[in-house]
Amino acid sequence: MNGKVALVTGGATGIGRASAVGFARAGAQVVVADVKDDDGAETVRMIEATGSAGEYVHTDVTSTADVRAMVDTAIDAFGRLDFAHNNAGMSGAPAGIVDITEEQWDATMALNLRSIWLCMKYEVPKMLAHGDGGAIVNTASGAGLVGFAALPAYVASKHGVIGLTKSAGLELVGQGIRVNAIAPGTTRTPMIEAYIGGDENLEKMMSSVSPLQRMAAAEEIAEAAVWLCSDAASFVNAVALPVDAGAVAQ
């Protein structure tokens, strides 16, 4: 990926950070977008430690103005945009269909689904502008492939990410842009750690879903995202790739 430029949303921590560093290790220059400024700056330091260049931009991916500024930052800093990992998201608090509030539903949809569309809306023209095409990876979830009780907004939003990915992939592949999604299994990230809240029984339950009886490391998920953007995946388009040790195959 030497000479290429990658953009990662939600890049301050977790899967996003691992993805940003993975792109850098492959030779790309990387723009890190997040609202966690201190953590984002640390991700940039990790990128620079690989010998690649990084740039952080404070971005609320639910804001049109912020997303436009994020993409413009990539062009201003590095002159082009080749890869995007649209990764920012939230799990939302557990709540049933009746109990979830309209505000909770709307917030989850805005961050998990609308933002993916919004990012692609502004990323794609910049990828087309330099004539070399590009590749986009959207972060869905195993919950985008199967259902889970008491997480209606999260499950619906992640199913939506996969549908949006398939539609965009079919629309854009003829223009040289591949669009795929990753569907991670339970991954040890700050978001998951906060959800578990130190509850050992909950952690064991969440780990037991995997045939490997453990959570994934963020780096294991990030490897798939970087691969999907690479030339090695040149014939892979409009798919949702489970990265879950086989959990959804059970």
Short mmCIF file of the C-alpha atoms (twelve columns), coordinates in Angstrom:
data_MODEL
# 
_entry.id   MODEL 
# 
loop_
_atom_site.group_PDB 
_atom_site.id 
_atom_site.type_symbol 
_atom_site.label_atom_id 
_atom_site.label_alt_id 
_atom_site.label_comp_id 
_atom_site.label_asym_id 
_atom_site.label_seq_id 
_atom_site.Cartn_x 
_atom_site.Cartn_y 
_atom_site.Cartn_z 
_atom_site.pdbx_PDB_model_num 
ATOM 1   C CA . MET A 1   0.000   0.000   0.000   1 
ATOM 2   C CA . ASN A 2   2.986   2.307   -0.457  1 
ATOM 3   C CA . GLY A 3   1.876   5.675   -1.802  1 
ATOM 4   C CA . LYS A 4   -1.749  5.028   -0.854  1 
ATOM 5   C CA . VAL A 5   -3.914  6.861   1.675   1 
ATOM 6   C CA . ALA A 6   -6.338  5.247   4.115   1 
ATOM 7   C CA . LEU A 7   -9.031  6.800   6.276   1 
ATOM 8   C CA . VAL A 8   -10.308 5.088   9.426   1 
ATOM 9   C CA . THR A 9   -13.289 6.301   11.444  1 
ATOM 10  C CA . GLY A 10  -13.502 5.351   15.077  1 
ATOM 11  C CA . GLY A 11  -9.736  5.101   14.825  1 
ATOM 12  C CA . ALA A 12  -8.850  6.238   18.328  1 
ATOM 13  C CA . THR A 13  -9.310  2.875   20.019  1 
ATOM 14  C CA . GLY A 14  -10.202 -0.774  19.502  1 
ATOM 15  C CA . ILE A 15  -10.685 -2.190  16.023  1 
ATOM 16  C CA . GLY A 16  -10.276 1.235   14.444  1 
ATOM 17  C CA . ARG A 17  -6.904  1.824   16.047  1 
ATOM 18  C CA . ALA A 18  -5.717  -1.649  15.074  1 
ATOM 19  C CA . SER A 19  -6.911  -1.058  11.518  1 
ATOM 20  C CA . ALA A 20  -5.166  2.306   11.271  1 
ATOM 21  C CA . VAL A 21  -1.891  0.787   12.453  1 
ATOM 22  C CA . GLY A 22  -2.413  -2.168  10.098  1 
ATOM 23  C CA . PHE A 23  -2.789  0.143   7.106   1 
ATOM 24  C CA . ALA A 24  0.348   1.974   8.196   1 
ATOM 25  C CA . ARG A 25  2.350   -1.233  8.490   1 
ATOM 26  C CA . ALA A 26  1.263   -2.042  4.929   1 
ATOM 27  C CA . GLY A 27  2.776   1.272   3.828   1 
ATOM 28  C CA . ALA A 28  -0.260  3.559   3.652   1 
ATOM 29  C CA . GLN A 29  -0.514  7.048   5.037   1 
ATOM 30  C CA . VAL A 30  -3.455  7.128   7.428   1 
ATOM 31  C CA . VAL A 31  -6.072  9.659   8.504   1 
ATOM 32  C CA . VAL A 32  -7.584  8.828   11.894  1 
ATOM 33  C CA . ALA A 33  -11.049 10.202  12.647  1 
ATOM 34  C CA . ASP A 34  -12.741 10.102  16.045  1 
ATOM 35  C CA . VAL A 35  -14.132 12.276  18.815  1 
ATOM 36  C CA . LYS A 36  -11.604 10.984  21.376  1 
ATOM 37  C CA . ASP A 37  -8.819  13.449  20.725  1 
ATOM 38  C CA . ASP A 38  -6.180  12.166  23.162  1 
ATOM 39  C CA . ASP A 39  -6.629  8.569   22.058  1 
ATOM 40  C CA . GLY A 40  -6.645  9.663   18.423  1 
ATOM 41  C CA . ALA A 41  -3.331  11.435  18.910  1 
ATOM 42  C CA . GLU A 42  -1.925  8.246   20.437  1 
ATOM 43  C CA . THR A 43  -3.059  6.260   17.386  1 
ATOM 44  C CA . VAL A 44  -1.183  8.730   15.180  1 
ATOM 45  C CA . ARG A 45  1.947   8.201   17.282  1 
ATOM 46  C CA . MET A 46  1.567   4.448   16.769  1 
ATOM 47  C CA . ILE A 47  1.215   5.008   13.014  1 
ATOM 48  C CA . GLU A 48  4.331   7.154   12.932  1 
ATOM 49  C CA . ALA A 49  6.225   4.474   14.853  1 
ATOM 50  C CA . THR A 50  5.756   2.190   11.820  1 
ATOM 51  C CA . GLY A 51  7.470   4.746   9.585   1 
ATOM 52  C CA . SER A 52  4.257   5.920   7.901   1 
ATOM 53  C CA . ALA A 53  2.580   9.300   8.226   1 
ATOM 54  C CA . GLY A 54  -0.619  9.875   10.160  1 
ATOM 55  C CA . GLU A 55  -3.092  12.698  10.631  1 
ATOM 56  C CA . TYR A 56  -5.841  13.011  13.247  1 
ATOM 57  C CA . VAL A 57  -9.102  14.870  12.649  1 
ATOM 58  C CA . HIS A 58  -11.821 15.349  15.246  1 
ATOM 59  C CA . THR A 59  -14.952 13.987  13.587  1 
ATOM 60  C CA . ASP A 60  -18.516 13.345  14.628  1 
ATOM 61  C CA . VAL A 61  -19.481 10.973  11.826  1 
ATOM 62  C CA . THR A 62  -23.165 11.762  12.306  1 
ATOM 63  C CA . SER A 63  -22.450 15.373  11.243  1 
ATOM 64  C CA . THR A 64  -22.393 16.167  7.529   1 
ATOM 65  C CA . ALA A 65  -20.064 19.125  8.080   1 
ATOM 66  C CA . ASP A 66  -17.632 16.999  10.102  1 
ATOM 67  C CA . VAL A 67  -17.614 14.178  7.534   1 
ATOM 68  C CA . ARG A 68  -16.941 16.593  4.684   1 
ATOM 69  C CA . ALA A 69  -14.118 18.166  6.694   1 
ATOM 70  C CA . MET A 70  -12.724 14.703  7.500   1 
ATOM 71  C CA . VAL A 71  -12.479 13.739  3.838   1 
ATOM 72  C CA . ASP A 72  -11.067 17.149  2.935   1 
ATOM 73  C CA . THR A 73  -8.395  16.647  5.600   1 
ATOM 74  C CA . ALA A 74  -7.235  13.483  3.851   1 
ATOM 75  C CA . ILE A 75  -6.915  15.329  0.557   1 
ATOM 76  C CA . ASP A 76  -5.239  18.367  2.123   1 
ATOM 77  C CA . ALA A 77  -2.770  16.244  4.092   1 
ATOM 78  C CA . PHE A 78  -1.915  13.548  1.561   1 
ATOM 79  C CA . GLY A 79  -3.409  14.546  -1.799  1 
ATOM 80  C CA . ARG A 80  -5.672  11.552  -2.386  1 
ATOM 81  C CA . LEU A 81  -7.899  8.901   -0.823  1 
ATOM 82  C CA . ASP A 82  -7.602  5.204   -1.693  1 
ATOM 83  C CA . PHE A 83  -9.050  3.232   1.218   1 
ATOM 84  C CA . ALA A 84  -11.680 3.852   3.857   1 
ATOM 85  C CA . HIS A 85  -12.591 1.775   6.866   1 
ATOM 86  C CA . ASN A 86  -15.894 3.155   8.103   1 
ATOM 87  C CA . ASN A 87  -15.740 1.693   11.555  1 
ATOM 88  C CA . ALA A 88  -17.257 4.100   14.090  1 
ATOM 89  C CA . GLY A 89  -20.231 2.680   15.946  1 
ATOM 90  C CA . MET A 90  -21.924 1.934   19.239  1 
ATOM 91  C CA . SER A 91  -23.657 -1.020  20.882  1 
ATOM 92  C CA . GLY A 92  -26.341 0.904   22.721  1 
ATOM 93  C CA . ALA A 93  -27.850 -0.098  26.035  1 
ATOM 94  C CA . PRO A 94  -29.731 -3.408  26.156  1 
ATOM 95  C CA . ALA A 95  -33.454 -2.766  25.852  1 
ATOM 96  C CA . GLY A 96  -36.425 -4.623  24.456  1 
ATOM 97  C CA . ILE A 97  -38.595 -3.578  21.531  1 
ATOM 98  C CA . VAL A 98  -41.108 -1.953  23.869  1 
ATOM 99  C CA . ASP A 99  -38.620 -0.454  26.309  1 
ATOM 100 C CA . ILE A 100 -36.127 1.153   23.923  1 
ATOM 101 C CA . THR A 101 -36.761 4.872   23.624  1 
ATOM 102 C CA . GLU A 102 -37.061 6.781   20.387  1 
ATOM 103 C CA . GLU A 103 -33.938 8.730   21.348  1 
ATOM 104 C CA . GLN A 104 -31.937 5.520   21.872  1 
ATOM 105 C CA . TRP A 105 -33.173 4.086   18.586  1 
ATOM 106 C CA . ASP A 106 -32.368 7.248   16.617  1 
ATOM 107 C CA . ALA A 107 -28.918 7.660   18.174  1 
ATOM 108 C CA . THR A 108 -27.949 4.065   17.382  1 
ATOM 109 C CA . MET A 109 -29.202 4.311   13.803  1 
ATOM 110 C CA . ALA A 110 -27.455 7.631   13.274  1 
ATOM 111 C CA . LEU A 111 -24.060 6.392   14.409  1 
ATOM 112 C CA . ASN A 112 -24.159 2.811   13.162  1 
ATOM 113 C CA . LEU A 113 -25.960 3.156   9.823   1 
ATOM 114 C CA . ARG A 114 -26.550 6.705   8.644   1 
ATOM 115 C CA . SER A 115 -22.907 7.591   9.253   1 
ATOM 116 C CA . ILE A 116 -21.750 4.737   7.001   1 
ATOM 117 C CA . TRP A 117 -23.836 6.135   4.148   1 
ATOM 118 C CA . LEU A 118 -22.680 9.675   4.926   1 
ATOM 119 C CA . CYS A 119 -19.006 8.687   4.921   1 
ATOM 120 C CA . MET A 120 -19.313 6.837   1.613   1 
ATOM 121 C CA . LYS A 121 -21.217 9.778   0.101   1 
ATOM 122 C CA . TYR A 122 -18.161 11.996  0.561   1 
ATOM 123 C CA . GLU A 123 -15.383 9.398   0.274   1 
ATOM 124 C CA . VAL A 124 -16.410 8.005   -3.102  1 
ATOM 125 C CA . PRO A 125 -16.013 11.217  -5.170  1 
ATOM 126 C CA . LYS A 126 -12.484 11.685  -3.812  1 
ATOM 127 C CA . MET A 127 -11.585 8.093   -4.686  1 
ATOM 128 C CA . LEU A 128 -12.922 8.562   -8.196  1 
ATOM 129 C CA . ALA A 129 -11.112 11.871  -8.641  1 
ATOM 130 C CA . HIS A 130 -7.615  10.384  -8.923  1 
ATOM 131 C CA . GLY A 131 -8.686  7.716   -11.412 1 
ATOM 132 C CA . ASP A 132 -7.262  4.686   -9.568  1 
ATOM 133 C CA . GLY A 133 -10.427 3.632   -7.812  1 
ATOM 134 C CA . GLY A 134 -10.278 2.414   -4.250  1 
ATOM 135 C CA . ALA A 135 -11.723 0.122   -1.639  1 
ATOM 136 C CA . ILE A 136 -14.104 0.645   1.259   1 
ATOM 137 C CA . VAL A 137 -14.731 -1.590  4.260   1 
ATOM 138 C CA . ASN A 138 -17.692 -0.989  6.552   1 
ATOM 139 C CA . THR A 139 -17.821 -2.465  10.033  1 
ATOM 140 C CA . ALA A 140 -20.999 -4.469  10.555  1 
ATOM 141 C CA . SER A 141 -21.211 -7.229  13.170  1 
ATOM 142 C CA . GLY A 142 -22.182 -10.807 13.673  1 
ATOM 143 C CA . ALA A 143 -25.405 -9.123  14.768  1 
ATOM 144 C CA . GLY A 144 -25.793 -8.028  11.161  1 
ATOM 145 C CA . LEU A 145 -26.081 -11.675 10.132  1 
ATOM 146 C CA . VAL A 146 -28.121 -13.154 12.961  1 
ATOM 147 C CA . GLY A 147 -30.505 -11.785 15.561  1 
ATOM 148 C CA . PHE A 148 -30.028 -11.132 19.267  1 
ATOM 149 C CA . ALA A 149 -32.772 -10.379 21.756  1 
ATOM 150 C CA . ALA A 150 -32.918 -7.043  23.569  1 
ATOM 151 C CA . LEU A 151 -30.640 -5.211  21.110  1 
ATOM 152 C CA . PRO A 152 -33.162 -4.210  18.445  1 
ATOM 153 C CA . ALA A 153 -31.559 -0.983  17.246  1 
ATOM 154 C CA . TYR A 154 -28.060 -2.445  17.169  1 
ATOM 155 C CA . VAL A 155 -29.135 -5.568  15.289  1 
ATOM 156 C CA . ALA A 156 -31.260 -3.593  12.831  1 
ATOM 157 C CA . SER A 157 -28.513 -1.057  12.205  1 
ATOM 158 C CA . LYS A 158 -25.868 -3.712  11.555  1 
ATOM 159 C CA . HIS A 159 -28.172 -5.614  9.195   1 
ATOM 160 C CA . GLY A 160 -28.607 -2.270  7.461   1 
ATOM 161 C CA . VAL A 161 -24.850 -1.810  7.117   1 
ATOM 162 C CA . ILE A 162 -24.640 -5.111  5.270   1 
ATOM 163 C CA . GLY A 163 -27.511 -4.213  2.948   1 
ATOM 164 C CA . LEU A 164 -25.977 -0.811  2.255   1 
ATOM 165 C CA . THR A 165 -22.613 -2.434  1.574   1 
ATOM 166 C CA . LYS A 166 -24.079 -4.840  -0.970  1 
ATOM 167 C CA . SER A 167 -25.918 -2.040  -2.742  1 
ATOM 168 C CA . ALA A 168 -22.859 0.223   -2.847  1 
ATOM 169 C CA . GLY A 169 -20.578 -2.601  -3.951  1 
ATOM 170 C CA . LEU A 170 -22.782 -3.425  -6.922  1 
ATOM 171 C CA . GLU A 171 -23.135 0.231   -7.842  1 
ATOM 172 C CA . LEU A 172 -19.459 1.185   -7.620  1 
ATOM 173 C CA . VAL A 173 -17.456 -1.852  -8.703  1 
ATOM 174 C CA . GLY A 174 -17.728 -0.835  -12.378 1 
ATOM 175 C CA . GLN A 175 -16.098 2.467   -11.424 1 
ATOM 176 C CA . GLY A 176 -13.179 0.737   -9.754  1 
ATOM 177 C CA . ILE A 177 -14.291 0.907   -6.129  1 
ATOM 178 C CA . ARG A 178 -14.909 -2.284  -4.183  1 
ATOM 179 C CA . VAL A 179 -17.129 -2.116  -1.089  1 
ATOM 180 C CA . ASN A 180 -17.190 -4.868  1.514   1 
ATOM 181 C CA . ALA A 181 -18.140 -5.299  5.152   1 
ATOM 182 C CA . ILE A 182 -16.600 -7.164  8.037   1 
ATOM 183 C CA . ALA A 183 -18.861 -8.836  10.576  1 
ATOM 184 C CA . PRO A 184 -16.730 -9.220  13.693  1 
ATOM 185 C CA . GLY A 185 -17.518 -11.626 16.463  1 
ATOM 186 C CA . THR A 186 -17.189 -10.455 20.051  1 
ATOM 187 C CA . THR A 187 -13.943 -8.507  20.206  1 
ATOM 188 C CA . ARG A 188 -12.047 -7.258  23.230  1 
ATOM 189 C CA . THR A 189 -12.335 -3.512  22.764  1 
ATOM 190 C CA . PRO A 190 -12.983 -0.629  25.167  1 
ATOM 191 C CA . MET A 191 -16.647 -0.649  24.033  1 
ATOM 192 C CA . ILE A 192 -17.041 -4.326  24.938  1 
ATOM 193 C CA . GLU A 193 -15.139 -3.912  28.192  1 
ATOM 194 C CA . ALA A 194 -17.527 -1.107  29.150  1 
ATOM 195 C CA . TYR A 195 -20.515 -3.263  28.219  1 
ATOM 196 C CA . ILE A 196 -19.225 -6.151  30.361  1 
ATOM 197 C CA . GLY A 197 -18.508 -3.799  33.244  1 
ATOM 198 C CA . GLY A 198 -16.263 -6.262  35.038  1 
ATOM 199 C CA . ASP A 199 -18.974 -8.931  35.221  1 
ATOM 200 C CA . GLU A 200 -17.042 -12.214 34.996  1 
ATOM 201 C CA . ASN A 201 -20.129 -14.273 34.235  1 
ATOM 202 C CA . LEU A 202 -21.114 -11.944 31.377  1 
ATOM 203 C CA . GLU A 203 -17.573 -12.103 29.994  1 
ATOM 204 C CA . LYS A 204 -17.635 -15.922 30.082  1 
ATOM 205 C CA . MET A 205 -21.015 -15.950 28.373  1 
ATOM 206 C CA . MET A 206 -19.852 -13.622 25.611  1 
ATOM 207 C CA . SER A 207 -16.648 -15.611 25.108  1 
ATOM 208 C CA . SER A 208 -18.547 -18.897 24.957  1 
ATOM 209 C CA . VAL A 209 -20.340 -17.808 21.761  1 
ATOM 210 C CA . SER A 210 -17.094 -18.347 19.859  1 
ATOM 211 C CA . PRO A 211 -16.055 -21.874 18.890  1 
ATOM 212 C CA . LEU A 212 -12.612 -20.846 20.172  1 
ATOM 213 C CA . GLN A 213 -14.150 -19.953 23.549  1 
ATOM 214 C CA . ARG A 214 -12.529 -16.536 23.585  1 
ATOM 215 C CA . MET A 215 -12.999 -13.035 22.296  1 
ATOM 216 C CA . ALA A 216 -11.095 -11.808 19.269  1 
ATOM 217 C CA . ALA A 217 -8.229  -9.370  19.597  1 
ATOM 218 C CA . ALA A 218 -8.804  -6.103  17.755  1 
ATOM 219 C CA . GLU A 219 -5.794  -6.851  15.582  1 
ATOM 220 C CA . GLU A 220 -7.393  -10.073 14.330  1 
ATOM 221 C CA . ILE A 221 -10.383 -8.118  13.047  1 
ATOM 222 C CA . ALA A 222 -8.245  -5.346  11.606  1 
ATOM 223 C CA . GLU A 223 -6.234  -7.803  9.532   1 
ATOM 224 C CA . ALA A 224 -9.410  -8.688  7.635   1 
ATOM 225 C CA . ALA A 225 -10.256 -5.026  6.994   1 
ATOM 226 C CA . VAL A 226 -6.808  -4.258  5.630   1 
ATOM 227 C CA . TRP A 227 -6.820  -7.408  3.499   1 
ATOM 228 C CA . LEU A 228 -10.173 -6.499  1.957   1 
ATOM 229 C CA . CYS A 229 -8.690  -3.186  0.832   1 
ATOM 230 C CA . SER A 230 -5.572  -4.800  -0.599  1 
ATOM 231 C CA . ASP A 231 -4.910  -6.052  -4.113  1 
ATOM 232 C CA . ALA A 232 -5.008  -9.569  -2.684  1 
ATOM 233 C CA . ALA A 233 -8.796  -9.133  -2.412  1 
ATOM 234 C CA . SER A 234 -9.204  -7.667  -5.906  1 
ATOM 235 C CA . PHE A 235 -12.089 -10.025 -6.810  1 
ATOM 236 C CA . VAL A 236 -13.917 -9.685  -3.497  1 
ATOM 237 C CA . ASN A 237 -16.823 -7.245  -3.600  1 
ATOM 238 C CA . ALA A 238 -20.185 -6.609  -1.901  1 
ATOM 239 C CA . VAL A 239 -19.712 -9.297  0.735   1 
ATOM 240 C CA . ALA A 240 -20.078 -9.365  4.511   1 
ATOM 241 C CA . LEU A 241 -17.112 -11.337 5.829   1 
ATOM 242 C CA . PRO A 242 -17.641 -12.942 9.231   1 
ATOM 243 C CA . VAL A 243 -14.508 -12.688 11.360  1 
ATOM 244 C CA . ASP A 244 -15.771 -14.683 14.300  1 
ATOM 245 C CA . ALA A 245 -14.069 -18.102 14.421  1 
ATOM 246 C CA . GLY A 246 -17.242 -19.616 13.000  1 
ATOM 247 C CA . ALA A 247 -19.776 -18.296 15.514  1 
ATOM 248 C CA . VAL A 248 -22.509 -17.539 12.979  1 
ATOM 249 C CA . ALA A 249 -21.963 -20.928 11.292  1 
ATOM 250 C CA . GLN A 250 -23.115 -22.798 14.403  1 
# 
